[in-house]
Amino acid sequence: MNNLRIGVPSKGRLADLAAELLNQAGLDFRRQDRSLFARVRDMPIDITFLRPDDMPVLCAEGAIDLGVTGSDLVAESGVSLDERLRLGVGKCRLAICVPEDSDFQKPAELRGCRLATSFPRVTEEYLRSHGVEAHLVPITGSVEVMIALGVAEAIVDLVETGSTLAANRLRVLDEIGRYETVLIQNPDRRQSELADRVVRRLEGVVIARSYSLLEYNIPRAKLAEAEKITPGFNSPTVNPLEDPEWCAIRVMVRRGEVIEVMERLETLGASAILETRITNCRL
Ligand code: PRP
């Protein structure tokens, strides 16, 4: 009963992401059929499978100590929670969208219009701060078809790749906020030592996923310039080589920048440039 309780999304796109991340961080559990609970092997931790939109409230109420959910859902819930870690996945933006061929140019023109959304609280705050009075139509899904159904003139919905907008011939009028998957914690911080251990483990995986390890040899004369190209997470490791004119570097580089960094290093005179993917780390 005193076990640490972690909420994991039971369905939707977050479910697989969250379970994979926790498993990779060494929390070994398996969901049997559609069961709502699982026990973590060799650790006093219980997993509860919950709807992502219920996660913030249930965490604030103390039903779970930690939970994985979207920061959009935390904002919409309005409850007060500690955000412990950004998980680097599920990045999206919440946007006001209107028909591609409509005349809307700016949000102020939405005065008196109907806006369909499953984010009424965040939308309300946005409209208030922009001094726009509009009528909100709160719904829980399929927001993108509400204009075609004649229910609204505009919608407020999540945009990730933009495919849903394109398929429904909609365009973004304004962006309300940017969100991603986060690890939340109840502010009472029950079982804080174990919770911190879980946070540290997840942090190791999240950082490892966004960085690669780059190794290369560089003439000592070019070291300062090379360090500018690859400053590293803290600082690069520099090792001597048998040839005193050269040295070897090991450094963390953001995955999205690796190819461009390799090209720049090669132009600078580096050789034997190798990228290694890391799966976990403690920095
Ligand atoms: C979200 C959102 C959009 C879609 C946007 O729905 O409501 O419909 O993703 O993504 P895109 O820009 O990549 O097309 P989700 O799939 O999370 O399901 P939902 O209908 O349950 O919200």
Boltz pocket constraint, residues with backbone or C-beta under 6 A from the ligand:
constraints:
  - pocket:
      binder: B
      contacts: [[A, 13], [A, 140], [A, 141], [A, 142], [A, 143], [A, 144], [A, 157], [A, 158], [A, 159], [A, 160], [A, 161], [A, 162], [A, 163], [A, 164], [A, 165]]
      max_distance: 6.0
